[in-house]
Amino acid sequence: MISNTMTRRGFASSCLAAPAILSFSRGSFAAPANTLKISHQFPGGSLTEGDFRDRLCRQFAIALEKRTNGALGAEVYPDSSLMKVTAQFSSMRKGALDMSFYPLAYAGGEVPELNLTLMPCMVSSYTQGQAWKTAAIGKELSRICAEKGIIIVTWIWQAGGCASRSKRLLAVEDAPGLKVRGGSREMDLMFKEAGAAVVSLPSNEAYAAMQTGSVDAVITSATSLISFRMEELSKHLSGGGGKSYWFMFEPLLMSKAVFDALPKAQQDAIMATGEEMEKFGYEAAMADDRTVVDVYGKKGVEIHAFTDEILNKWKELARKSAWKDYADRSETASNLMKLAIDVAEKNA
């Protein structure tokens, strides 16, 4: 639950980690009467510098406090400083964590249907990703999350690319023999089908894994490829420009138990503020798709762009591996797959 001046959970959380200091002027407001805790795995920064996902959380905190006239605010805990990324989803479900900017496919172990949110070659553009929110697929995902104790506050997709330490990983033919971090169960299935060995780990552990040779190639968002400094270890980058087999849904989420305990006016303020953040999120994600090419190019990393021909081959592989496996798991999964394909076809 949210904390006021001092609550049992607020005291316990303060023992775990100190929050990121939100350096902004409160204007005429005193400290907010209630404060939400927002946890995420990404590097901390400021309102204007650093990983846009951290910046979005900070901007959300400011806008929420302003919208509620100081009644409700937020503290941001970056770098998994409040709790490990793998614990955040279940903690929100239990009401032990208020909010998280969270790659939803990470929760696929608890809620298998959510693996759809990082399905290779399913979403192929930001236009398709944005269309999920108001389409039947978005309503069904929101329903499933709510049943599991989670509220989706923002809808933001990110394109990704692949950084590799030895040989390039661009086409299907490049995969055999490489140890690959795909980012989700379904991505891993596609790469296994291509002949790669797969390694499962969150993106904030990718640098160390690449450094030690535990992985040869890391597929993650353009923003993470920048924020986690993977260019320092890479010889090749495949991607950039928002064209990829990898689009991940990374929303700002909230515990439904915490949300439901708030007054209606504050609930409305949270959802309105979340929607307000989406324009910034998409613009920043697309900017990072361009920036990642510049960052890696300046380090002398060889850049490889995805072509339609290359992506079509990956899609063929994804259909017979990840797509089929997912759809065969349950009637719910099969229905979700159909709804997602419908969005893709209508927004091709």
Summary of the structure (lengths in Angstrom):
residues: 348
radius of gyration: 19.7
end to end distance: 42.0
largest distance: 60.8
contacts: 1248
relative contact order: 0.16
helix: 50%
strand: 15%
